[in-house]
Amino acid sequence: VPAGIQASIHTHDGAIIVDGVRGGLRLRTGDGHVEATRVDGTLNVDTGDGSIRVRGRLDGMSLHTGDGSIEAELMSGSKMTTGWDVTTGDGHVTLRLPSDFSAELDAHTNDGRLDVDLPLGATHKAGGNEVRGKLNGGGPLLKVRTGDGAIRIQRS
């Protein structure tokens, strides 16, 4: 596909796999996993039932699944230009962020462990299942949610 593409890919029942695409991507499936590797730009993923795996350099990201895990590794140069939302109803969330990534983190799990392996300023913790704080001085809101599962935020 040409560099800098704006694409919307949708399936009702089946997986979506994207590799090496630059631009703006909207990926939606009713029932299936989504895998996006070597992506560069903005990414919006929504699956009703399936896991999400992402690796790339991103400026915008929204990841939602009703039932499945989310794993995202952001490469150096990734930066938030607007708020990001990472949500699963049932599954773990693992985010690997560059050490210089700036955001206002708001992470919450209803039932699971929450670990943040990055320095947070102005931290607020509530009962071990919620953390709010500034990564590298803060920035746009990085909202992370799971109904049932662990949240891990680590260095990439």
Backbone as JSON Lines, residues from 0, in Angstrom:
{"i":0,"aa":"V","n":[0.85,-1.18,0.0],"ca":[0.0,0.0,0.0],"c":[0.89,1.24,0.0]}
{"i":1,"aa":"P","n":[0.39,2.35,-0.52],"ca":[1.2,3.57,-0.55],"c":[1.46,4.11,0.86]}
{"i":2,"aa":"A","n":[2.61,4.8,1.01],"ca":[2.94,5.42,2.29],"c":[1.93,6.51,2.6]}
{"i":3,"aa":"G","n":[1.6,6.67,3.86],"ca":[0.69,7.72,4.27],"c":[-0.77,7.44,3.98]}
{"i":4,"aa":"I","n":[-1.15,6.2,3.9],"ca":[-2.52,5.8,3.56],"c":[-3.47,6.08,4.73]}
{"i":5,"aa":"Q","n":[-4.72,6.39,4.4],"ca":[-5.81,6.44,5.37],"c":[-6.7,5.26,5.02]}
{"i":6,"aa":"A","n":[-6.82,4.29,5.93],"ca":[-7.55,3.06,5.61],"c":[-8.51,2.68,6.74]}
{"i":7,"aa":"S","n":[-9.65,2.12,6.33],"ca":[-10.61,1.57,7.27],"c":[-10.88,0.13,6.83]}
{"i":8,"aa":"I","n":[-10.58,-0.82,7.71],"ca":[-10.74,-2.24,7.4],"c":[-11.72,-2.82,8.41]}
{"i":9,"aa":"H","n":[-12.75,-3.52,7.89],"ca":[-13.81,-4.04,8.76],"c":[-14.19,-5.46,8.35]}
{"i":10,"aa":"T","n":[-14.37,-6.31,9.34],"ca":[-14.9,-7.64,9.11],"c":[-15.85,-7.99,10.24]}
{"i":11,"aa":"H","n":[-16.89,-8.73,9.94],"ca":[-17.82,-9.14,10.98],"c":[-17.3,-10.34,11.76]}
{"i":12,"aa":"D","n":[-16.6,-11.25,11.08],"ca":[-16.14,-12.47,11.72],"c":[-14.81,-12.88,11.11]}
{"i":13,"aa":"G","n":[-13.73,-12.53,11.79],"ca":[-12.41,-12.91,11.3],"c":[-11.35,-11.98,11.82]}
{"i":14,"aa":"A","n":[-10.12,-12.44,11.75],"ca":[-8.97,-11.69,12.22],"c":[-8.57,-10.63,11.21]}
{"i":15,"aa":"I","n":[-7.87,-9.6,11.7],"ca":[-7.26,-8.58,10.85],"c":[-5.78,-8.52,11.2]}
{"i":16,"aa":"I","n":[-4.93,-8.64,10.18],"ca":[-3.49,-8.58,10.36],"c":[-2.93,-7.53,9.42]}
{"i":17,"aa":"V","n":[-2.21,-6.55,9.98],"ca":[-1.62,-5.46,9.21],"c":[-0.15,-5.39,9.57]}
{"i":18,"aa":"D","n":[0.72,-5.22,8.55],"ca":[2.16,-5.16,8.8],"c":[2.79,-4.11,7.89]}
{"i":19,"aa":"G","n":[3.58,-3.21,8.5],"ca":[4.36,-2.26,7.73],"c":[3.57,-1.16,7.06]}
{"i":20,"aa":"V","n":[2.53,-0.65,7.7],"ca":[1.69,0.39,7.1],"c":[1.91,1.7,7.84]}
{"i":21,"aa":"R","n":[2.0,2.79,7.05],"ca":[2.17,4.12,7.6],"c":[0.97,4.97,7.24]}
{"i":22,"aa":"G","n":[0.42,5.68,8.23],"ca":[-0.72,6.55,7.98],"c":[-1.75,6.43,9.08]}
{"i":23,"aa":"G","n":[-3.02,6.54,8.72],"ca":[-4.11,6.44,9.69],"c":[-4.9,5.17,9.43]}
{"i":24,"aa":"L","n":[-5.03,4.33,10.45],"ca":[-5.7,3.04,10.3],"c":[-6.87,2.92,11.27]}
{"i":25,"aa":"R","n":[-8.02,2.45,10.75],"ca":[-9.18,2.06,11.56],"c":[-9.41,0.59,11.27]}
{"i":26,"aa":"L","n":[-9.28,-0.24,12.31],"ca":[-9.44,-1.69,12.16],"c":[-10.57,-2.14,13.07]}
{"i":27,"aa":"R","n":[-11.61,-2.8,12.48],"ca":[-12.77,-3.22,13.26],"c":[-13.16,-4.65,12.88]}
{"i":28,"aa":"T","n":[-13.41,-5.47,13.91],"ca":[-13.93,-6.81,13.68],"c":[-14.92,-7.15,14.79]}
{"i":29,"aa":"G","n":[-15.99,-7.81,14.44],"ca":[-16.96,-8.23,15.45],"c":[-16.47,-9.39,16.27]}
{"i":30,"aa":"D","n":[-15.73,-10.31,15.63],"ca":[-15.26,-11.5,16.3],"c":[-13.95,-11.94,15.66]}
{"i":31,"aa":"G","n":[-12.84,-11.58,16.28],"ca":[-11.54,-11.97,15.77],"c":[-10.45,-11.12,16.39]}
{"i":32,"aa":"H","n":[-9.24,-11.63,16.34],"ca":[-8.12,-10.86,16.91],"c":[-7.59,-9.87,15.88]}
{"i":33,"aa":"V","n":[-6.86,-8.87,16.38],"ca":[-6.25,-7.86,15.52],"c":[-4.77,-7.79,15.85]}
{"i":34,"aa":"E","n":[-3.95,-7.84,14.79],"ca":[-2.52,-7.72,14.95],"c":[-2.02,-6.64,13.99]}
{"i":35,"aa":"A","n":[-1.35,-5.62,14.55],"ca":[-0.81,-4.53,13.74],"c":[0.65,-4.34,14.13]}
{"i":36,"aa":"T","n":[1.57,-4.7,13.22],"ca":[2.99,-4.59,13.49],"c":[3.64,-3.63,12.5]}
{"i":37,"aa":"R","n":[4.71,-3.02,12.96],"ca":[5.47,-2.04,12.16],"c":[4.54,-0.96,11.59]}
{"i":38,"aa":"V","n":[3.6,-0.48,12.42],"ca":[2.7,0.59,12.0],"c":[3.3,1.92,12.44]}
{"i":39,"aa":"D","n":[2.98,2.97,11.67],"ca":[3.52,4.3,11.93],"c":[2.42,5.31,11.64]}
{"i":40,"aa":"G","n":[1.97,6.04,12.67],"ca":[0.94,7.04,12.47],"c":[-0.12,6.97,13.55]}
{"i":41,"aa":"T","n":[-1.38,6.82,13.14],"ca":[-2.48,6.7,14.09],"c":[-3.18,5.37,13.9]}
{"i":42,"aa":"L","n":[-3.69,4.83,15.01],"ca":[-4.29,3.51,14.98],"c":[-5.53,3.49,15.87]}
{"i":43,"aa":"N","n":[-6.64,3.04,15.3],"ca":[-7.89,2.88,16.03],"c":[-8.35,1.45,15.8]}
{"i":44,"aa":"V","n":[-8.41,0.65,16.89],"ca":[-8.78,-0.76,16.79],"c":[-9.98,-1.03,17.68]}
{"i":45,"aa":"D","n":[-10.95,-1.78,17.14],"ca":[-12.13,-2.17,17.92],"c":[-12.51,-3.59,17.52]}
{"i":46,"aa":"T","n":[-12.54,-4.49,18.52],"ca":[-13.0,-5.85,18.29],"c":[-13.98,-6.24,19.4]}
{"i":47,"aa":"G","n":[-15.05,-6.88,19.03],"ca":[-16.03,-7.32,20.02],"c":[-15.52,-8.47,20.85]}
{"i":48,"aa":"D","n":[-14.78,-9.37,20.21],"ca":[-14.3,-10.56,20.89],"c":[-13.0,-11.0,20.25]}
{"i":49,"aa":"G","n":[-11.88,-10.61,20.86],"ca":[-10.58,-11.02,20.33],"c":[-9.48,-10.18,20.94]}
{"i":50,"aa":"S","n":[-8.29,-10.72,20.92],"ca":[-7.14,-10.01,21.47],"c":[-6.63,-8.98,20.47]}
{"i":51,"aa":"I","n":[-5.85,-8.03,20.99],"ca":[-5.22,-6.99,20.17],"c":[-3.73,-6.99,20.48]}
{"i":52,"aa":"R","n":[-2.92,-7.01,19.42],"ca":[-1.47,-6.91,19.56],"c":[-0.97,-5.83,18.6]}
{"i":53,"aa":"V","n":[-0.21,-4.86,19.14],"ca":[0.25,-3.7,18.37],"c":[1.73,-3.48,18.63]}
{"i":54,"aa":"R","n":[2.45,-3.14,17.57],"ca":[3.86,-2.73,17.7],"c":[4.13,-1.67,16.64]}
{"i":55,"aa":"G","n":[4.58,-0.49,17.1],"ca":[4.88,0.55,16.13],"c":[5.18,1.89,16.76]}
{"i":56,"aa":"R","n":[5.36,2.9,15.88],"ca":[5.58,4.28,16.29],"c":[4.28,5.02,16.05]}
{"i":57,"aa":"L","n":[3.65,5.47,17.14],"ca":[2.31,6.03,17.02],"c":[2.2,7.43,17.6]}
{"i":58,"aa":"D","n":[1.33,8.23,16.99],"ca":[0.97,9.56,17.48],"c":[-0.44,9.55,18.03]}
{"i":59,"aa":"G","n":[-1.26,8.62,17.6],"ca":[-2.63,8.49,18.08],"c":[-2.98,7.01,18.21]}
{"i":60,"aa":"M","n":[-3.69,6.66,19.3],"ca":[-4.01,5.25,19.5],"c":[-5.28,5.11,20.34]}
{"i":61,"aa":"S","n":[-6.18,4.24,19.86],"ca":[-7.37,3.86,20.6],"c":[-7.55,2.35,20.38]}
{"i":62,"aa":"L","n":[-7.53,1.58,21.48],"ca":[-7.62,0.13,21.4],"c":[-8.76,-0.34,22.31]}
{"i":63,"aa":"H","n":[-9.76,-1.03,21.73],"ca":[-10.9,-1.52,22.49],"c":[-11.21,-2.96,22.11]}
{"i":64,"aa":"T","n":[-11.41,-3.8,23.11],"ca":[-11.93,-5.15,22.89],"c":[-12.91,-5.47,24.0]}
{"i":65,"aa":"G","n":[-13.99,-6.13,23.64],"ca":[-14.97,-6.55,24.64],"c":[-14.47,-7.72,25.46]}
{"i":66,"aa":"D","n":[-13.7,-8.61,24.82],"ca":[-13.23,-9.82,25.49],"c":[-11.92,-10.25,24.86]}
{"i":67,"aa":"G","n":[-10.81,-9.93,25.51],"ca":[-9.5,-10.32,25.01],"c":[-8.42,-9.45,25.61]}
{"i":68,"aa":"S","n":[-7.2,-9.92,25.51],"ca":[-6.06,-9.17,26.04],"c":[-5.62,-8.1,25.04]}
{"i":69,"aa":"I","n":[-4.9,-7.1,25.56],"ca":[-4.31,-6.05,24.74],"c":[-2.83,-5.97,25.08]}
{"i":70,"aa":"E","n":[-1.99,-6.05,24.04],"ca":[-0.55,-5.87,24.2],"c":[-0.09,-4.87,23.16]}
{"i":71,"aa":"A","n":[0.53,-3.78,23.63],"ca":[1.0,-2.74,22.71],"c":[2.42,-2.35,23.08]}
{"i":72,"aa":"E","n":[3.3,-2.38,22.09],"ca":[4.68,-1.93,22.27],"c":[4.89,-0.72,21.38]}
{"i":73,"aa":"L","n":[5.12,0.43,22.01],"ca":[5.32,1.67,21.28],"c":[6.81,1.93,21.12]}
{"i":74,"aa":"M","n":[7.19,2.22,19.9],"ca":[8.6,2.41,19.58],"c":[9.03,3.84,19.87]}
{"i":75,"aa":"S","n":[10.33,4.05,19.92],"ca":[10.89,5.37,20.12],"c":[10.32,6.34,19.08]}
{"i":76,"aa":"G","n":[10.03,7.55,19.52],"ca":[9.42,8.54,18.63],"c":[7.91,8.62,18.78]}
{"i":77,"aa":"S","n":[7.31,7.65,19.46],"ca":[5.87,7.69,19.71],"c":[5.57,8.84,20.67]}
{"i":78,"aa":"K","n":[4.51,9.58,20.38],"ca":[4.13,10.68,21.26],"c":[2.64,10.92,21.14]}
{"i":79,"aa":"M","n":[2.06,11.32,22.23],"ca":[0.63,11.59,22.25],"c":[0.37,13.02,21.77]}
{"i":80,"aa":"T","n":[-0.52,13.15,20.79],"ca":[-0.95,14.47,20.34],"c":[-2.36,14.76,20.85]}
{"i":81,"aa":"T","n":[-3.09,13.69,21.23],"ca":[-4.42,13.78,21.84],"c":[-4.51,12.66,22.87]}
{"i":82,"aa":"G","n":[-5.6,12.6,23.61],"ca":[-5.8,11.53,24.58],"c":[-5.9,10.17,23.91]}
{"i":83,"aa":"W","n":[-5.44,9.13,24.6],"ca":[-5.49,7.76,24.12],"c":[-6.33,6.93,25.08]}
{"i":84,"aa":"D","n":[-7.03,5.92,24.53],"ca":[-7.89,5.06,25.33],"c":[-7.57,3.6,25.01]}
{"i":85,"aa":"V","n":[-7.26,2.83,26.05],"ca":[-6.94,1.41,25.91],"c":[-7.87,0.66,26.88]}
{"i":86,"aa":"T","n":[-8.84,-0.11,26.33],"ca":[-9.87,-0.71,27.17],"c":[-10.2,-2.13,26.74]}
{"i":87,"aa":"T","n":[-10.29,-3.04,27.73],"ca":[-10.81,-4.38,27.51],"c":[-11.8,-4.7,28.61]}
{"i":88,"aa":"G","n":[-12.86,-5.4,28.25],"ca":[-13.84,-5.83,29.25],"c":[-13.33,-7.0,30.06]}
{"i":89,"aa":"D","n":[-12.56,-7.89,29.42],"ca":[-12.1,-9.1,30.09],"c":[-10.78,-9.53,29.48]}
{"i":90,"aa":"G","n":[-9.68,-9.22,30.16],"ca":[-8.36,-9.6,29.68],"c":[-7.3,-8.68,30.26]}
{"i":91,"aa":"H","n":[-6.05,-9.1,30.15],"ca":[-4.96,-8.27,30.67],"c":[-4.56,-7.21,29.65]}
{"i":92,"aa":"V","n":[-3.91,-6.16,30.15],"ca":[-3.36,-5.1,29.31],"c":[-1.88,-4.96,29.63]}
{"i":93,"aa":"T","n":[-1.04,-5.01,28.59],"ca":[0.39,-4.75,28.74],"c":[0.77,-3.65,27.76]}
{"i":94,"aa":"L","n":[1.3,-2.55,28.3],"ca":[1.79,-1.45,27.47],"c":[3.29,-1.32,27.7]}
{"i":95,"aa":"R","n":[4.05,-1.32,26.61],"ca":[5.5,-1.08,26.68],"c":[5.74,0.27,26.02]}
{"i":96,"aa":"L","n":[6.24,1.22,26.82],"ca":[6.38,2.6,26.37],"c":[7.85,3.01,26.36]}
{"i":97,"aa":"P","n":[8.24,3.9,25.43],"ca":[9.61,4.42,25.46],"c":[9.86,5.15,26.78]}
{"i":98,"aa":"S","n":[11.09,5.17,27.24],"ca":[11.41,5.77,28.54],"c":[11.12,7.26,28.58]}
{"i":99,"aa":"D","n":[11.07,7.94,27.42],"ca":[10.81,9.38,27.4],"c":[9.35,9.72,27.06]}
{"i":100,"aa":"F","n":[8.47,8.73,27.09],"ca":[7.06,8.92,26.75],"c":[6.37,9.77,27.81]}
{"i":101,"aa":"S","n":[5.66,10.82,27.39],"ca":[4.97,11.74,28.31],"c":[3.47,11.55,28.21]}
{"i":102,"aa":"A","n":[2.82,11.47,29.39],"ca":[1.36,11.31,29.43],"c":[0.86,11.54,30.84]}
{"i":103,"aa":"E","n":[-0.42,11.8,30.94],"ca":[-1.14,11.8,32.22],"c":[-1.8,10.42,32.3]}
{"i":104,"aa":"L","n":[-1.26,9.53,33.12],"ca":[-1.74,8.16,33.2],"c":[-2.93,8.04,34.14]}
{"i":105,"aa":"D","n":[-3.98,7.35,33.66],"ca":[-5.14,7.02,34.48],"c":[-5.46,5.55,34.19]}
{"i":106,"aa":"A","n":[-5.01,4.65,35.08],"ca":[-5.16,3.2,34.87],"c":[-6.02,2.61,35.98]}
{"i":107,"aa":"H","n":[-6.95,1.7,35.57],"ca":[-7.84,1.09,36.55],"c":[-8.21,-0.33,36.1]}
{"i":108,"aa":"T","n":[-8.16,-1.27,37.04],"ca":[-8.64,-2.63,36.82],"c":[-9.67,-2.95,37.91]}
{"i":109,"aa":"N","n":[-10.78,-3.53,37.52],"ca":[-11.78,-3.93,38.51],"c":[-11.33,-5.16,39.29]}
{"i":110,"aa":"D","n":[-10.62,-6.07,38.61],"ca":[-10.22,-7.31,39.25],"c":[-8.89,-7.77,38.66]}
{"i":111,"aa":"G","n":[-7.79,-7.34,39.27],"ca":[-6.48,-7.73,38.78],"c":[-5.4,-6.85,39.38]}
{"i":112,"aa":"R","n":[-4.19,-7.22,39.1],"ca":[-3.02,-6.51,39.61],"c":[-2.65,-5.37,38.68]}
{"i":113,"aa":"L","n":[-2.08,-4.3,39.23],"ca":[-1.66,-3.15,38.43],"c":[-0.2,-2.84,38.76]}
{"i":114,"aa":"D","n":[0.68,-2.94,37.74],"ca":[2.1,-2.65,37.92],"c":[2.54,-1.6,36.92]}
{"i":115,"aa":"V","n":[3.23,-0.56,37.42],"ca":[3.78,0.49,36.56],"c":[5.28,0.51,36.8]}
{"i":116,"aa":"D","n":[6.05,0.22,35.74],"ca":[7.5,0.15,35.82],"c":[8.14,1.39,35.19]}
{"i":117,"aa":"L","n":[7.49,2.53,35.34],"ca":[8.02,3.81,34.87],"c":[7.84,4.82,36.0]}
{"i":118,"aa":"P","n":[8.74,5.81,36.1],"ca":[8.58,6.8,37.18],"c":[7.33,7.66,36.97]}
{"i":119,"aa":"L","n":[6.54,7.77,38.03],"ca":[5.31,8.58,38.0],"c":[5.44,9.73,38.98]}
{"i":120,"aa":"G","n":[5.15,10.95,38.52],"ca":[5.09,12.09,39.42],"c":[3.65,12.31,39.85]}
{"i":121,"aa":"A","n":[3.45,12.91,41.01],"ca":[2.12,13.22,41.55],"c":[1.21,12.0,41.48]}
{"i":122,"aa":"T","n":[1.66,10.91,42.06],"ca":[0.95,9.63,41.96],"c":[-0.21,9.55,42.94]}
{"i":123,"aa":"H","n":[-1.3,8.97,42.48],"ca":[-2.45,8.65,43.32],"c":[-2.74,7.16,43.13]}
{"i":124,"aa":"K","n":[-2.76,6.42,44.21],"ca":[-3.08,4.99,44.14],"c":[-4.3,4.73,45.01]}
{"i":125,"aa":"A","n":[-5.2,3.9,44.52],"ca":[-6.39,3.57,45.28],"c":[-6.52,2.05,45.38]}
{"i":126,"aa":"G","n":[-6.2,1.5,46.52],"ca":[-6.41,0.09,46.79],"c":[-5.68,-0.88,45.89]}
{"i":127,"aa":"G","n":[-4.64,-0.47,45.2],"ca":[-3.87,-1.37,44.36],"c":[-4.48,-1.66,43.0]}
{"i":128,"aa":"N","n":[-5.69,-1.14,42.73],"ca":[-6.29,-1.39,41.42],"c":[-6.46,-0.13,40.59]}
{"i":129,"aa":"E","n":[-5.92,0.98,41.06],"ca":[-6.02,2.24,40.32],"c":[-4.76,3.07,40.53]}
{"i":130,"aa":"V","n":[-4.24,3.65,39.45],"ca":[-3.08,4.54,39.54],"c":[-3.31,5.72,38.62]}
{"i":131,"aa":"R","n":[-3.01,6.91,39.15],"ca":[-3.03,8.12,38.34],"c":[-1.73,8.88,38.61]}
{"i":132,"aa":"G","n":[-1.14,9.41,37.55],"ca":[0.08,10.18,37.73],"c":[0.66,10.63,36.4]}
{"i":133,"aa":"K","n":[1.71,11.43,36.49],"ca":[2.35,12.02,35.32],"c":[3.57,11.2,34.92]}
{"i":134,"aa":"L","n":[3.59,10.76,33.67],"ca":[4.78,10.12,33.1],"c":[5.6,11.22,32.45]}
{"i":135,"aa":"N","n":[6.84,11.37,32.86],"ca":[7.74,12.37,32.27],"c":[7.12,13.76,32.21]}
{"i":136,"aa":"G","n":[6.55,14.2,33.32],"ca":[6.0,15.55,33.41],"c":[4.57,15.69,32.94]}
{"i":137,"aa":"G","n":[3.99,14.62,32.42],"ca":[2.59,14.64,32.0],"c":[2.41,15.0,30.54]}
{"i":138,"aa":"G","n":[1.18,15.01,30.13],"ca":[0.8,15.28,28.75],"c":[-0.67,14.94,28.6]}
{"i":139,"aa":"P","n":[-1.11,14.62,27.39],"ca":[-2.5,14.2,27.2],"c":[-2.83,12.94,28.01]}
{"i":140,"aa":"L","n":[-4.11,12.7,28.21],"ca":[-4.58,11.59,29.05],"c":[-4.38,10.23,28.36]}
{"i":141,"aa":"L","n":[-3.72,9.32,29.06],"ca":[-3.6,7.92,28.65],"c":[-4.48,7.12,29.61]}
{"i":142,"aa":"K","n":[-5.68,6.76,29.13],"ca":[-6.65,6.04,29.94],"c":[-6.54,4.55,29.64]}
{"i":143,"aa":"V","n":[-6.33,3.74,30.69],"ca":[-6.18,2.29,30.54],"c":[-7.18,1.62,31.48]}
{"i":144,"aa":"R","n":[-8.01,0.71,30.91],"ca":[-9.05,0.05,31.7],"c":[-9.15,-1.43,31.36]}
{"i":145,"aa":"T","n":[-9.4,-2.24,32.39],"ca":[-9.81,-3.62,32.19],"c":[-10.83,-3.97,33.26]}
{"i":146,"aa":"G","n":[-11.85,-4.71,32.86],"ca":[-12.85,-5.16,33.81],"c":[-12.35,-6.33,34.64]}
{"i":147,"aa":"D","n":[-11.55,-7.2,34.02],"ca":[-11.08,-8.39,34.69],"c":[-9.72,-8.78,34.11]}
{"i":148,"aa":"G","n":[-8.65,-8.37,34.78],"ca":[-7.32,-8.71,34.33],"c":[-6.29,-7.74,34.87]}
{"i":149,"aa":"A","n":[-5.03,-8.1,34.72],"ca":[-3.92,-7.28,35.19],"c":[-3.61,-6.17,34.19]}
{"i":150,"aa":"I","n":[-3.01,-5.1,34.69],"ca":[-2.46,-4.02,33.84],"c":[-0.98,-3.93,34.17]}
{"i":151,"aa":"R","n":[-0.16,-3.97,33.12],"ca":[1.29,-3.8,33.26],"c":[1.72,-2.69,32.32]}
{"i":152,"aa":"I","n":[2.44,-1.7,32.87],"ca":[2.99,-0.62,32.06],"c":[4.5,-0.65,32.28]}
{"i":153,"aa":"Q","n":[5.23,-0.92,31.18],"ca":[6.66,-1.18,31.26],"c":[7.41,-0.34,30.24]}
{"i":154,"aa":"R","n":[8.73,-0.33,30.36],"ca":[9.59,0.3,29.35],"c":[9.72,-0.6,28.14]}
{"i":155,"aa":"S","n":[9.75,0.03,26.97],"ca":[9.93,-0.78,25.75],"c":[11.4,-0.97,25.44]}
